[in-house]
Amino acid sequence: MKKTALLILFFLWYSNGFAQAEIQKQEKSATSELQIIKKSTNFLVLGDFGRNGEFHQKEVAAQMSKTASTIDAKFVVTVGDNFYPNGVGSTQDPQWEKSFEDVYHQHSLHEDWLICLGNHDYNGNIQAQIDYSKVSRRWKLPSNYYKEIITLEDGSKALLLFVDTTPFIKSYYTKGKEIEENVKKQDTIAQKKWIVNNLKNSDSDFKWKIVVGHHPMYSGGKRKDNKDTKDIEKLFAPIFEEYKVDAYLCGHEHDLQVIKPKNRHTVQYLSGTGCTVRPTGITEGTLFAVSEPGFMTFSVTPELILTQLIDTNGKILFKHELKK
């Protein structure tokens, strides 16, 4: 009887050890392609994601967790459309649990989430997303637009400007419902002045200038020739060129794109497949475009920004380097 019990205990111990080893093996294979940069500050970029865990949202979250652990990601950046289809109603809205807390529950994703607003967020209560910063230790949205200063490993700094692009889109002022009411409350003149002042006064202070917004300046996807896209390009591209913005992170299109038009300084990184995807294509300056659920990683040093586009299987779809 004792021998039988011992055999059962040994079998359970062995099986558990084998299972743990298999899990570790799978996690390693899922992230083994990732390029690791020594002494870099690392973060993830996710967009267009909040759908109650449906479509590909949970699969993307699972791979984000593995990747964040592998590269020791310090924070997550969202590029808007945090909740579909109509934002949130309050800080007690069930979507906080169903689309955020219960989906991105893994330990490695319990770092700061630096939030950007999108047009679908404007269909709901914008203030509730700001106020949730006081409820959650990781949700960081102090206002519609704001800045973060990131200290790199050598003590130098990178500037991250989070801008609120939705009020700059003219078509939203005649959409009706809550989005129209919300955009009319915003002062776009004040925001534009804030953007210019922060970029203009930062040349000697920062190694890198990165702007985060929702709407793209360029696209080879569904909105390639869309007037909204052209309006954003006309507004922001000259400012970014004048003040040498290195990278613009955005979403809105449900694909993954990297675009650098000829004779432009700024590279646009579009990460919009946090849950759903649709067909994409190319435009002038397209370096890469794909319709796959996924996200991006950024590894920043004083001399380099390495960007890696990752799908739900951990495959590296594309890598891009910016060098000083």
C-alpha positions as CSV (number, residue, x, y, z in Angstrom):
1,M,0.0,0.0,0.0
2,K,2.8,2.4,0.9
3,K,4.6,1.5,-2.3
4,T,1.5,2.3,-4.3
5,A,1.1,5.7,-2.6
6,L,4.8,6.5,-3.2
7,L,4.5,5.5,-6.8
8,I,1.4,7.8,-7.3
9,L,3.2,10.7,-5.6
10,F,6.3,10.1,-7.8
11,F,4.1,10.0,-10.9
12,L,2.3,13.3,-9.9
13,W,5.6,15.0,-9.2
14,Y,7.2,13.8,-12.5
15,S,4.1,14.7,-14.5
16,N,4.0,18.2,-13.0
17,G,7.7,18.7,-13.6
18,F,7.3,17.6,-17.2
19,A,4.3,19.9,-17.7
20,Q,6.3,22.9,-16.3
21,A,9.2,22.1,-18.5
22,E,7.0,21.9,-21.6
23,I,5.4,25.3,-20.7
24,Q,8.9,26.8,-20.4
25,K,9.9,25.2,-23.7
26,Q,6.9,26.7,-25.4
27,E,7.4,30.1,-23.9
28,K,11.1,30.1,-24.9
29,S,10.3,29.0,-28.5
30,A,7.6,31.7,-28.8
31,T,10.0,34.5,-27.9
32,S,13.4,33.0,-29.1
33,E,13.4,35.1,-32.3
34,L,13.3,38.4,-30.3
35,Q,16.4,40.5,-30.7
36,I,17.6,41.7,-27.3
37,I,19.5,45.0,-27.1
38,K,21.8,45.5,-24.1
39,K,21.1,48.4,-21.9
40,S,17.9,49.4,-23.7
41,T,14.6,50.8,-22.4
42,N,11.9,48.5,-23.7
43,F,8.2,48.9,-24.2
44,L,5.2,47.5,-26.1
45,V,2.8,49.3,-28.4
46,L,-0.8,48.1,-28.8
47,G,-3.7,49.6,-30.6
48,D,-7.4,49.1,-31.4
49,F,-7.9,46.4,-28.9
50,G,-10.8,46.5,-26.4
51,R,-13.5,44.0,-27.5
52,N,-14.3,42.0,-24.4
53,G,-11.5,39.5,-25.1
54,E,-13.1,38.5,-28.4
55,F,-11.6,38.1,-31.9
56,H,-7.8,37.9,-31.4
57,Q,-7.6,40.0,-28.3
58,K,-6.8,37.3,-25.8
59,E,-4.2,35.7,-28.1
60,V,-2.5,39.0,-28.6
61,A,-2.5,39.6,-24.8
62,A,-0.9,36.2,-24.2
63,Q,1.9,36.8,-26.6
64,M,2.4,40.3,-25.2
65,S,2.9,38.8,-21.8
66,K,5.6,36.4,-23.0
67,T,7.3,39.2,-24.9
68,A,7.2,41.7,-22.1
69,S,8.8,39.1,-19.8
70,T,11.5,38.3,-22.3
71,I,12.6,41.9,-23.0
72,D,11.7,43.2,-19.5
73,A,9.3,45.8,-20.9
74,K,9.0,48.8,-18.6
75,F,5.6,50.0,-19.9
76,V,2.9,49.5,-22.5
77,V,1.8,52.3,-24.9
78,T,-1.7,52.3,-26.4
79,V,-2.5,54.2,-29.5
80,G,-6.2,54.5,-29.0
81,D,-9.6,52.8,-29.5
82,N,-9.2,51.2,-26.1
83,F,-12.9,50.2,-26.0
84,Y,-15.3,49.2,-28.7
85,P,-17.7,50.3,-30.0
86,N,-18.6,53.2,-27.7
87,G,-15.9,53.8,-25.2
88,V,-16.9,53.4,-21.5
89,G,-19.8,54.9,-19.6
90,S,-18.1,55.4,-16.3
91,T,-15.2,54.1,-14.1
92,Q,-17.6,51.3,-13.1
93,D,-18.4,50.2,-16.6
94,P,-18.1,46.4,-17.0
95,Q,-15.8,46.9,-19.9
96,W,-13.0,47.7,-17.6
97,E,-13.0,44.1,-16.4
98,K,-14.1,42.4,-19.6
99,S,-11.9,44.3,-22.1
100,F,-8.9,45.3,-19.9
101,E,-8.4,43.8,-16.4
102,D,-9.4,40.2,-17.2
103,V,-7.6,40.2,-20.6
104,Y,-4.2,41.7,-19.7
105,H,-4.1,40.0,-16.3
106,Q,-0.6,38.5,-16.6
107,H,2.1,39.6,-14.2
108,S,4.4,40.9,-16.8
109,L,1.7,43.3,-18.1
110,H,1.2,44.9,-14.7
111,E,3.5,47.7,-15.5
112,D,2.4,51.3,-16.5
113,W,0.0,51.5,-19.4
114,L,0.5,55.0,-21.1
115,I,-2.9,55.6,-22.8
116,C,-3.9,57.5,-25.9
117,L,-7.5,58.2,-26.9
118,G,-9.1,57.1,-30.2
119,N,-12.3,58.0,-32.0
120,H,-14.2,55.0,-30.5
121,D,-13.3,56.2,-27.1
122,Y,-14.9,59.5,-28.0
123,N,-18.2,57.7,-28.5
124,G,-18.2,57.3,-24.7
125,N,-17.2,59.1,-21.5
126,I,-13.7,60.5,-22.0
127,Q,-13.5,61.8,-18.5
128,A,-14.1,58.3,-17.2
129,Q,-11.0,57.0,-18.9
130,I,-9.0,59.9,-17.3
131,D,-10.6,59.2,-13.9
132,Y,-9.7,55.5,-14.1
133,S,-6.1,56.6,-13.6
134,K,-7.1,57.1,-10.0
135,V,-8.7,53.6,-9.8
136,S,-6.0,51.6,-11.5
137,R,-2.3,51.6,-10.6
138,R,-1.3,50.9,-14.2
139,W,-3.8,52.9,-16.3
140,K,-2.1,56.3,-16.9
141,L,-4.1,58.9,-18.7
142,P,-3.7,62.3,-16.8
143,S,-5.5,64.3,-19.5
144,N,-6.5,64.1,-23.2
145,Y,-3.0,65.0,-24.2
146,Y,0.2,64.9,-22.1
147,K,3.9,64.1,-22.1
148,E,6.2,61.5,-20.6
149,I,9.9,61.8,-20.2
150,I,11.7,58.5,-20.3
151,T,15.2,58.2,-18.7
152,L,17.4,55.9,-20.7
153,E,20.1,53.6,-19.3
154,D,22.9,56.2,-19.6
155,G,20.9,58.9,-18.0
156,S,19.9,60.6,-21.2
157,K,16.2,61.2,-22.0
158,A,13.5,60.5,-24.6
159,L,10.4,62.6,-25.0
160,L,7.0,60.9,-25.6
161,L,4.2,63.3,-26.5
162,F,0.7,61.8,-26.3
163,V,-1.6,63.8,-28.6
164,D,-5.4,63.6,-29.0
165,T,-6.0,63.4,-32.7
166,T,-9.8,62.9,-32.8
167,P,-10.7,66.6,-32.4
168,F,-8.6,67.5,-35.4
169,I,-10.7,65.3,-37.7
170,K,-13.3,67.6,-39.3
171,S,-15.8,64.8,-40.2
172,Y,-16.4,63.9,-36.5
173,Y,-18.0,67.3,-36.0
174,T,-21.0,66.2,-38.0
175,K,-21.2,62.5,-36.9
176,G,-23.9,63.1,-34.4
177,K,-24.3,61.3,-31.1
178,E,-21.7,61.5,-28.3
179,I,-18.5,61.8,-30.5
180,E,-19.8,65.1,-32.0
181,E,-20.5,66.5,-28.5
182,N,-17.1,65.4,-27.2
183,V,-15.0,66.9,-30.0
184,K,-16.8,70.2,-29.8
185,K,-15.6,70.5,-26.2
186,Q,-11.9,70.3,-27.2
187,D,-9.6,73.3,-27.9
188,T,-7.5,72.2,-30.8
189,I,-5.7,75.5,-31.1
190,A,-4.5,75.1,-27.5
191,Q,-3.4,71.6,-28.1
192,K,-1.5,72.4,-31.3
193,K,0.3,75.2,-29.5
194,W,1.2,72.8,-26.7
195,I,2.6,70.3,-29.3
196,V,4.7,72.9,-31.0
197,N,6.0,74.4,-27.8
198,N,7.0,71.0,-26.4
199,L,8.8,70.0,-29.6
200,K,10.4,73.4,-30.2
201,N,11.9,73.6,-26.7
202,S,13.3,70.1,-26.6
203,D,16.2,69.9,-29.1
204,S,19.0,70.0,-26.5
205,D,17.2,68.0,-23.8
206,F,16.2,64.7,-25.5
207,K,18.0,62.0,-27.6
208,W,14.7,61.0,-29.2
209,K,11.4,62.7,-29.9
210,I,8.4,60.3,-30.2
211,V,4.8,61.3,-30.7
212,V,1.9,59.0,-30.0
213,G,-1.5,59.5,-31.5
214,H,-4.5,57.5,-32.9
215,H,-5.0,58.6,-36.5
216,P,-2.2,57.9,-39.1
217,M,-0.6,60.5,-41.4
218,Y,-0.1,57.9,-44.0
219,S,-1.7,54.5,-44.8
220,G,-1.7,51.8,-47.5
221,G,-4.8,50.2,-45.9
222,K,-8.5,51.0,-46.0
223,R,-8.0,54.7,-45.3
224,K,-5.2,55.2,-47.8
225,D,-7.0,58.0,-49.7
226,N,-9.3,59.0,-46.9
227,K,-9.8,62.7,-46.3
228,D,-9.3,62.2,-42.6
229,T,-5.8,60.7,-43.2
230,K,-4.9,63.6,-45.5
231,D,-6.0,66.1,-43.0
232,I,-3.8,64.6,-40.3
233,E,-0.8,64.5,-42.7
234,K,-1.4,68.1,-43.6
235,L,-1.6,69.2,-40.0
236,F,1.2,67.1,-38.3
237,A,3.7,66.2,-41.0
238,P,5.1,69.8,-41.4
239,I,5.4,70.2,-37.6
240,F,7.1,66.8,-37.2
241,E,9.5,67.7,-39.9
242,E,10.4,71.1,-38.6
243,Y,11.1,69.8,-35.1
244,K,12.6,66.5,-36.2
245,V,10.2,64.0,-34.6
246,D,11.9,60.7,-34.9
247,A,8.9,58.4,-34.7
248,Y,5.1,58.7,-34.8
249,L,3.2,55.8,-33.2
250,C,-0.5,55.4,-34.2
251,G,-3.3,53.0,-35.0
252,H,-6.8,53.4,-36.4
253,E,-6.1,51.1,-39.4
254,H,-6.5,47.4,-38.3
255,D,-3.2,46.3,-39.7
256,L,0.6,46.7,-39.0
257,Q,2.5,49.2,-41.1
258,V,5.8,51.0,-41.1
259,I,6.0,54.0,-43.4
260,K,8.7,56.5,-44.2
261,P,7.9,58.7,-47.2
262,K,10.8,60.0,-49.3
263,N,12.6,63.0,-47.8
264,R,10.7,62.8,-44.6
265,H,12.5,62.6,-41.2
266,T,9.7,61.0,-39.2
267,V,9.0,57.2,-39.4
268,Q,5.4,56.2,-38.8
269,Y,4.7,53.0,-36.9
270,L,1.1,51.9,-37.2
271,S,0.0,49.2,-34.7
272,G,-3.7,48.6,-35.0
273,T,-4.3,44.9,-34.7
274,G,-4.9,44.4,-31.0
275,C,-7.9,42.3,-31.7
276,T,-9.3,42.6,-35.3
277,V,-7.6,42.8,-38.7
278,R,-8.5,43.9,-42.2
279,P,-6.7,43.9,-45.6
280,T,-3.8,46.3,-46.0
281,G,-1.7,47.5,-48.8
282,I,1.2,49.9,-49.7
283,T,1.6,53.6,-50.2
284,E,4.5,55.8,-51.0
285,G,7.2,55.1,-48.4
286,T,5.8,51.8,-47.2
287,L,8.6,49.7,-45.6
288,F,6.3,46.9,-44.4
289,A,2.6,46.2,-44.2
290,V,0.7,43.0,-43.0
291,S,-2.8,42.0,-41.9
292,E,-2.0,40.0,-38.8
293,P,-3.1,40.3,-35.2
294,G,-0.2,41.5,-33.1
295,F,1.7,44.4,-31.6
296,M,5.1,46.1,-31.6
297,T,8.1,46.3,-29.3
298,F,10.4,49.3,-29.0
299,S,13.9,49.0,-27.6
300,V,15.5,52.4,-27.1
301,T,19.1,53.3,-26.4
302,P,20.8,56.7,-26.9
303,E,22.0,55.6,-30.4
304,L,19.3,53.3,-31.6
305,I,15.5,52.5,-31.6
306,L,14.8,48.9,-32.6
307,T,11.2,48.1,-33.5
308,Q,10.0,44.5,-33.8
309,L,6.5,43.6,-35.2
310,I,5.2,40.4,-33.5
311,D,2.2,38.2,-34.2
312,T,0.2,36.0,-31.8
313,N,2.6,33.0,-32.3
314,G,5.6,35.1,-31.3
315,K,6.9,35.3,-34.9
316,I,8.9,38.4,-35.7
317,L,7.2,39.8,-38.8
318,F,9.5,42.7,-39.4
319,K,12.3,44.6,-37.8
320,H,13.3,48.3,-38.2
321,E,16.1,50.3,-36.9
322,L,16.4,54.1,-36.3
323,K,19.9,55.3,-35.7
324,K,21.4,58.6,-34.4
